[in-house]
Amino acid sequence: QFHMIKHEDLTWRESLGQGSFTHISRGSKTDQWDGVTHSTEVLLKVLDANHKNCWESFFEAASLMSQISHKHLLLVYGISVHKSKNIMVQEFVKHGALDLYLKRSTSVSVSWKLDVAKQLACALNFLEEKNIAHGNICAKNLLLAREGDPSADNSPFIKLSDPGISMALLGKDVVLDRIPWVAPEVLDTLEIELECDKWSFGSTLWEIFNNGEAPLQGLDPIQKQQFYEHFSNLPALEWTELADLIIQCMQYQPELRPSCRSIIRQLNSLITSDYEILHATGTHPK
Ligand SMILES: Nc1cnc(-c2cc(N)nc3[nH]ccc23)cn1
C-alpha cells in the first residue's frame, strides 16, 4: 500500500535533526512525468539502523497518513528501502515544527494561535470520523506550511505530521517522557484510542498558548508519573474560556473528554469572543 521510491531518485541534503529512533534530512526526489524530469523538495526520515526491528511500525505510521488525504495532514510520498536503510519520503513543510517556531517568534497574535488550534481540531475531527487515532499529537508534530502575515491579512497553515513509531515499541522511558501529551490510560495499556488524541490536543493547546514552552518540562520521569498518579492538571492559562477547554480535553476519564465537533464549536466561540474583547477593550487577552 506504499509507493516505492528508488534510492537513486533521492538526493540527500543537510541533516535537520532527529525523532524517536529516526534521523531526518532535507532532500529531493526526482520523478519522470511524460518524459520530463521533475525534482521535488522532500523530508527524508530514516529509521536508525539499530532499531530495524521497528521498521513495520515506522512504515505503519506513515501508511496511516498515506491511506487518507486531508489538507492538514502531512503528505507521505512513499518509502525507499536501500541496503539496511528504511526511509520515509515526506513532503517538505517550509517552516518546520510549530514548537520551535513559537519559541523563536515574539509577536504571534492570539487570533493566529486560535487559527492554528482550529486547524488541528479539524484534522483531528477528520481522523475521528475515519475512526483513526493518531497517538502523537504535540506542537513538535505540527508543521508550519505558511507563516501567515498579519499585514497581508493571510493566516498560518499547519500540517499534522505522522505519529512515528508506536509507543508500544518505544519503551517505558520514552512513554514517561511524553507526559503530559500521552493520555494517562495509555501508560497502562500502551493502546491508543480516539480519546487519547483529545487529551493530547489539550496539552498541545497549552503549548501553543504558552509560546511553545513544553508543559512540565522541569519534571523528571518519576515526577511526571506522579503528576498522573495525583490526577494533577496543567497550570491554568489566564484566558479562562480556553483554560476550561484544556481541562475538558484533559479529563482523566476518557469518556468525559469532548467530541471534536464540540472542541471546534468552542474554539469558534472563542474566536468571536476574542474579537469582542479586542473591540470592547482594545486589548488582547494574554
Ligand atoms: N515534513 C517536514 C518535517 N520537518 C521539516 C523541517 C523544516 C524546516 N524548515 N526545518 C526543520 N528542522 C527540522 C525539521 C524541519 C520539514 N518538513
Ligand as a Chemical Component Dictionary entry (heavy atoms), coordinates in Angstrom:
data_LIG
# 
_chem_comp.id                   LIG 
_chem_comp.type                 NON-POLYMER 
_chem_comp.pdbx_formal_charge   0 
_chem_comp.three_letter_code    LIG 
# 
loop_
_chem_comp_atom.comp_id 
_chem_comp_atom.atom_id 
_chem_comp_atom.alt_atom_id 
_chem_comp_atom.type_symbol 
_chem_comp_atom.charge 
_chem_comp_atom.model_Cartn_x 
_chem_comp_atom.model_Cartn_y 
_chem_comp_atom.model_Cartn_z 
_chem_comp_atom.pdbx_ordinal 
LIG N1  N1  N 0 7.890  17.082 6.959  1  
LIG C1  C1  C 0 8.796  18.038 7.401  2  
LIG C2  C2  C 0 9.346  17.962 8.674  3  
LIG N2  N2  N 0 10.229 18.894 9.085  4  
LIG C3  C3  C 0 10.583 19.907 8.264  5  
LIG C4  C4  C 0 11.545 20.946 8.689  6  
LIG C5  C5  C 0 11.553 22.181 8.055  7  
LIG C6  C6  C 0 12.457 23.163 8.463  8  
LIG N3  N3  N 0 12.446 24.389 7.848  9  
LIG N4  N4  N 0 13.326 22.966 9.450  10 
LIG C7  C7  C 0 13.326 21.780 10.071 11 
LIG N5  N5  N 0 14.092 21.364 11.106 12 
LIG C8  C8  C 0 13.735 20.101 11.436 13 
LIG C9  C9  C 0 12.708 19.665 10.594 14 
LIG C10 C10 C 0 12.447 20.738 9.728  15 
LIG C11 C11 C 0 10.026 19.972 7.004  16 
LIG N6  N6  N 0 9.137  19.048 6.589  17 
# 
loop_
_chem_comp_bond.comp_id 
_chem_comp_bond.atom_id_1 
_chem_comp_bond.atom_id_2 
_chem_comp_bond.value_order 
_chem_comp_bond.pdbx_ordinal 
LIG N1  C1  SING 1  
LIG C1  C2  SING 2  
LIG C1  N6  DOUB 3  
LIG C2  N2  DOUB 4  
LIG N2  C3  SING 5  
LIG C3  C4  SING 6  
LIG C3  C11 DOUB 7  
LIG C4  C5  SING 8  
LIG C4  C10 DOUB 9  
LIG C5  C6  DOUB 10 
LIG C6  N3  SING 11 
LIG C6  N4  SING 12 
LIG N4  C7  DOUB 13 
LIG C7  N5  SING 14 
LIG C7  C10 SING 15 
LIG N5  C8  SING 16 
LIG C8  C9  DOUB 17 
LIG C9  C10 SING 18 
LIG C11 N6  SING 19 
# 
